Amino acid sequence: MSENKQKDAPELKLCAAEWTLMRHPSAEKEWSMDRKLKEVKEAGFDGFSAGPSSDVAQACYKWGMELVGMVDIGSSQEVGAKLDRFKGTGAVHVNVQLCDHDTPTGTAVSIARAALQYGESLGLKPAIEWHRDTCTETPEKGLALIDEYHLRYGETLRVNFDYSHPGVVKHLSPDNFWERLSEYRVDLFKQSQLVHFRPFTGSHCQTPVTDGRGKLDLDFIAWRDSFLRPALATWLEGTQPDQTLWAVVELGPKKSGYALNCFPNVWDDAIVAKNEIQSVWNELVEAEGNS
């Protein structure tokens, strides 16, 4: 690949999630935030996805890690106070879990507008996540929010797609993971700068990455090959020079409702997932550069 192509190649920035390290290595001996960011840095992650606490911001600054924010917003009145907390943290991208499962779309779209506009005034890029127990908990609700936002404001809603949720809602199987998931506004996914990657099946929102003994879990392999690879290949189509995708390896810890007690160590799995995602990305970029 030439120097120009290397310079212009899009980038993937992989982030660890704060909650992956909850109660790690145990509830009694949980690492300090400084230790967590040190380990995240040494594991090769580019950033850290967390809320706007001072200890997170300080540790990210100390270890040279980009903070990708996350926040719940349930009303227009909450927007200012919650997004103001990201001032001075260095965060640009902020994941927003919007409202509740029973919030009407017409109400939610006004709150989304307030969050995006106020965030942008602070130099932030809030993105509305497709997520359970929010106004986007099903693909239909997510699409309704996107459509109503465009109809009302004439603009495109910035979205963070966590495909594990619609994957379970629609009870998909690996042979149609991307075929079905790409029905949900793949044009907006291609424009996304923030995405969450959690290995899933059509029955489970999170699956193990390994068997705990050094081998990749078969369900993870199916997710990698049937979802991750075509998803990244789709995102790379028509990317602009120096475009960057921030991707959070979004693995919940045990007792979170995501990782089951039978799962291997979630933090160790997150590191393996990060390496596998990066490897797939490298292969796709290399193939594109040689085409």
C-alpha positions as CSV (number, residue, x, y, z in Angstrom):
1,M,0.0,0.0,0.0
2,S,1.4,3.4,-0.9
3,E,2.1,6.2,1.7
4,N,-0.9,8.2,0.4
5,K,-3.2,5.2,0.8
6,Q,-1.9,4.6,4.3
7,K,-2.4,8.2,5.2
8,D,-5.9,8.3,3.8
9,A,-7.0,4.9,5.1
10,P,-10.0,5.0,7.4
11,E,-9.2,4.1,11.0
12,L,-10.8,1.8,13.6
13,K,-10.5,2.9,17.2
14,L,-11.4,0.2,19.7
15,C,-12.6,1.1,23.2
16,A,-13.0,-0.9,26.4
17,A,-16.2,-0.5,28.3
18,E,-16.0,0.6,32.0
19,W,-18.6,-1.9,33.1
20,T,-16.6,-4.8,31.7
21,L,-14.2,-4.1,34.5
22,M,-16.8,-3.9,37.3
23,R,-15.9,-6.1,40.2
24,H,-12.7,-7.1,38.4
25,P,-10.7,-9.1,39.4
26,S,-13.2,-9.6,42.3
27,A,-15.8,-7.6,44.2
28,E,-13.4,-7.5,47.2
29,K,-10.3,-6.5,45.2
30,E,-11.7,-4.4,42.4
31,W,-9.0,-2.4,40.6
32,S,-8.9,1.3,41.1
33,M,-9.8,3.5,38.1
34,D,-6.2,4.3,37.6
35,R,-5.3,0.6,37.5
36,K,-8.2,-0.1,35.1
37,L,-7.0,2.6,32.6
38,K,-3.4,1.3,32.9
39,E,-4.6,-2.2,32.0
40,V,-6.8,-0.9,29.2
41,K,-3.8,1.0,27.7
42,E,-1.5,-2.0,28.0
43,A,-4.1,-4.3,26.4
44,G,-3.9,-2.1,23.3
45,F,-7.3,-0.3,23.4
46,D,-7.6,3.2,22.0
47,G,-10.3,4.5,24.3
48,F,-12.5,3.9,27.3
49,S,-16.3,4.1,27.3
50,A,-17.7,5.4,30.6
51,G,-19.8,8.1,32.3
52,P,-18.4,11.5,33.1
53,S,-16.9,11.0,36.5
54,S,-13.8,12.9,37.5
55,D,-11.8,9.8,38.3
56,V,-12.5,8.4,34.8
57,A,-11.5,11.7,33.2
58,Q,-8.3,12.0,35.2
59,A,-7.3,8.4,34.6
60,C,-8.0,8.7,30.8
61,Y,-5.9,11.9,30.7
62,K,-3.0,10.2,32.6
63,W,-2.9,7.2,30.4
64,G,-3.6,9.0,27.1
65,M,-6.9,7.3,26.5
66,E,-9.8,8.9,24.6
67,L,-13.0,9.0,26.7
68,V,-16.1,7.9,24.8
69,G,-19.0,9.1,27.0
70,M,-22.2,7.4,27.9
71,V,-25.3,8.9,29.5
72,D,-29.0,8.3,30.1
73,I,-31.3,11.1,29.2
74,G,-35.0,10.9,30.0
75,S,-36.2,14.5,29.5
76,S,-35.3,17.8,27.8
77,Q,-34.8,19.3,31.3
78,E,-31.9,16.8,32.0
79,V,-30.0,17.5,28.8
80,G,-27.9,20.5,30.0
81,A,-26.9,19.1,33.4
82,K,-26.0,15.7,32.1
83,L,-24.0,16.8,29.1
84,D,-22.3,19.6,30.9
85,R,-20.5,17.0,33.0
86,F,-18.5,16.1,29.9
87,K,-16.9,19.5,29.7
88,G,-13.2,19.3,30.2
89,T,-13.1,15.5,29.9
90,G,-11.8,15.4,26.4
91,A,-14.8,13.4,25.2
92,V,-16.2,14.0,21.7
93,H,-18.5,11.0,21.1
94,V,-21.2,10.5,23.7
95,N,-23.5,7.5,23.6
96,V,-27.1,8.5,24.7
97,Q,-29.6,5.9,25.9
98,L,-32.8,7.9,25.3
99,C,-36.0,7.8,27.4
100,D,-37.9,4.7,28.3
101,H,-39.5,1.7,26.6
102,D,-42.9,3.4,26.8
103,T,-41.9,6.9,25.8
104,P,-44.0,8.0,22.7
105,T,-41.9,8.7,19.6
106,G,-43.2,12.2,19.4
107,T,-42.0,13.0,22.8
108,A,-38.6,11.2,22.4
109,V,-37.8,13.0,19.2
110,S,-37.9,16.4,20.9
111,I,-35.6,15.2,23.6
112,A,-33.2,13.7,21.0
113,R,-33.2,17.1,19.3
114,A,-32.3,18.9,22.5
115,A,-29.5,16.4,23.3
116,L,-27.9,16.6,19.9
117,Q,-28.2,20.4,19.6
118,Y,-26.9,21.1,23.1
119,G,-24.2,18.5,22.8
120,E,-23.0,20.0,19.6
121,S,-22.8,23.5,21.2
122,L,-20.3,21.9,23.6
123,G,-18.2,20.3,20.8
124,L,-19.8,16.9,21.5
125,K,-21.3,14.4,19.1
126,P,-24.1,12.7,21.0
127,A,-25.5,9.6,19.3
128,I,-28.8,7.9,20.1
129,E,-28.2,4.2,20.9
130,W,-30.5,1.4,19.8
131,H,-30.9,-0.3,23.2
132,R,-33.3,-2.3,25.3
133,D,-35.6,-0.4,27.8
134,T,-35.3,2.8,25.8
135,C,-37.5,4.5,23.1
136,T,-35.4,2.5,20.5
137,E,-35.8,-0.9,22.1
138,T,-37.2,-2.5,18.9
139,P,-36.1,-1.9,15.3
140,E,-39.5,-0.5,14.5
141,K,-39.2,2.1,17.3
142,G,-35.7,3.0,16.3
143,L,-36.7,3.5,12.7
144,A,-39.8,5.5,13.8
145,L,-37.5,7.9,15.8
146,I,-35.2,8.3,12.8
147,D,-38.0,9.0,10.4
148,E,-39.8,11.4,12.7
149,Y,-36.6,13.3,13.4
150,H,-36.0,13.8,9.7
151,L,-39.6,14.7,9.0
152,R,-39.7,17.3,11.8
153,Y,-36.2,18.8,11.5
154,G,-35.1,17.9,8.0
155,E,-31.9,16.5,9.4
156,T,-30.4,13.0,9.9
157,L,-30.4,11.6,13.4
158,R,-27.0,10.6,14.6
159,V,-27.3,6.9,15.7
160,N,-25.2,4.4,17.6
161,F,-26.2,1.0,16.4
162,D,-25.9,-1.9,18.9
163,Y,-27.0,-4.7,16.7
164,S,-27.2,-7.2,19.5
165,H,-30.6,-5.9,20.5
166,P,-32.4,-6.2,17.2
167,G,-30.6,-9.4,16.6
168,V,-32.3,-10.9,19.6
169,V,-35.7,-9.2,19.1
170,K,-35.8,-10.7,15.6
171,H,-34.4,-14.1,16.8
172,L,-31.9,-14.2,13.9
173,S,-29.7,-17.0,12.9
174,P,-26.1,-16.6,11.7
175,D,-26.9,-17.3,8.1
176,N,-29.0,-14.1,7.9
177,F,-27.4,-11.9,10.6
178,W,-26.2,-9.2,8.3
179,E,-28.8,-9.7,5.6
180,R,-31.5,-8.9,8.1
181,L,-29.7,-6.3,10.2
182,S,-28.7,-4.3,7.1
183,E,-32.4,-3.7,6.5
184,Y,-32.3,-1.2,9.4
185,R,-31.0,2.0,7.7
186,V,-27.6,0.7,6.6
187,D,-27.1,4.2,5.1
188,L,-27.0,5.6,8.6
189,F,-24.7,2.9,9.8
190,K,-22.3,3.8,7.0
191,Q,-22.3,7.4,8.3
192,S,-21.8,6.3,11.9
193,Q,-18.7,7.3,13.9
194,L,-19.7,5.3,16.9
195,V,-20.8,1.7,17.2
196,H,-21.1,-1.0,19.9
197,F,-19.8,-4.5,19.1
198,R,-21.1,-7.2,21.4
199,P,-21.1,-10.9,20.2
200,F,-24.6,-12.2,20.1
201,T,-26.8,-15.0,18.8
202,G,-30.5,-14.8,17.9
203,S,-31.3,-16.0,21.4
204,H,-28.7,-14.3,23.6
205,C,-27.7,-10.6,23.6
206,Q,-24.1,-11.6,24.7
207,T,-22.2,-14.8,24.2
208,P,-18.7,-15.8,25.3
209,V,-15.7,-14.9,23.2
210,T,-13.6,-17.9,24.3
211,D,-14.1,-21.2,26.0
212,G,-11.9,-20.0,28.9
213,R,-9.1,-22.3,27.8
214,G,-7.6,-20.4,24.9
215,K,-10.0,-21.4,22.0
216,L,-12.6,-19.1,20.4
217,D,-16.2,-19.9,21.2
218,L,-18.1,-21.3,18.2
219,D,-20.8,-18.7,18.7
220,F,-18.3,-15.9,18.6
221,I,-16.8,-17.3,15.4
222,A,-20.3,-17.3,13.9
223,W,-20.8,-13.7,15.0
224,R,-17.4,-12.6,13.7
225,D,-17.9,-14.2,10.3
226,S,-21.6,-13.7,9.8
227,F,-22.0,-10.3,11.3
228,L,-18.8,-8.4,12.1
229,R,-17.0,-9.0,8.8
230,P,-19.9,-8.0,6.5
231,A,-20.8,-5.1,8.8
232,L,-17.2,-3.7,8.7
233,A,-17.0,-4.3,5.0
234,T,-20.3,-2.3,4.5
235,W,-19.0,0.6,6.7
236,L,-15.8,0.8,4.6
237,E,-17.8,1.2,1.4
238,G,-17.4,4.7,0.2
239,T,-15.6,6.0,3.3
240,Q,-14.0,9.4,3.1
241,P,-10.2,10.0,3.7
242,D,-9.2,9.8,7.3
243,Q,-12.7,8.7,8.4
244,T,-12.7,7.1,11.9
245,L,-15.0,4.5,13.5
246,W,-15.0,4.4,17.3
247,A,-16.1,0.9,18.3
248,V,-16.8,-0.2,21.9
249,V,-16.2,-3.8,22.8
250,E,-19.4,-3.8,24.8
251,L,-19.2,-6.8,27.1
252,G,-21.3,-6.7,30.2
253,P,-19.9,-8.3,33.4
254,K,-21.4,-11.2,35.3
255,K,-24.5,-10.2,37.3
256,S,-25.3,-7.6,34.8
257,G,-27.9,-9.6,32.9
258,Y,-25.5,-10.0,30.0
259,A,-22.7,-12.4,31.0
260,L,-23.9,-15.6,32.6
261,N,-22.1,-17.2,35.5
262,C,-20.8,-20.0,33.2
263,F,-19.0,-17.5,31.1
264,P,-15.2,-17.2,31.3
265,N,-13.4,-14.1,32.5
266,V,-15.2,-11.2,30.7
267,W,-12.2,-8.8,30.7
268,D,-9.9,-11.5,29.3
269,D,-12.6,-12.2,26.6
270,A,-12.8,-8.4,25.8
271,I,-9.1,-8.4,25.0
272,V,-9.5,-11.4,22.7
273,A,-12.5,-9.8,21.0
274,K,-10.6,-6.6,20.5
275,N,-7.8,-8.5,18.8
276,E,-10.2,-10.4,16.6
277,I,-12.1,-7.3,15.6
278,Q,-8.9,-5.5,14.7
279,S,-7.7,-8.5,12.7
280,V,-10.9,-8.5,10.6
281,W,-10.6,-4.8,10.1
282,N,-6.9,-5.1,9.0
283,E,-7.8,-7.8,6.5
284,L,-10.6,-5.7,4.9
285,V,-8.5,-2.6,4.7
286,E,-5.6,-4.5,3.2
287,A,-7.9,-6.1,0.6
288,E,-9.4,-2.7,-0.2
289,G,-6.0,-1.1,-0.6
290,N,-4.9,-3.9,-3.0
291,S,-8.0,-3.7,-5.1
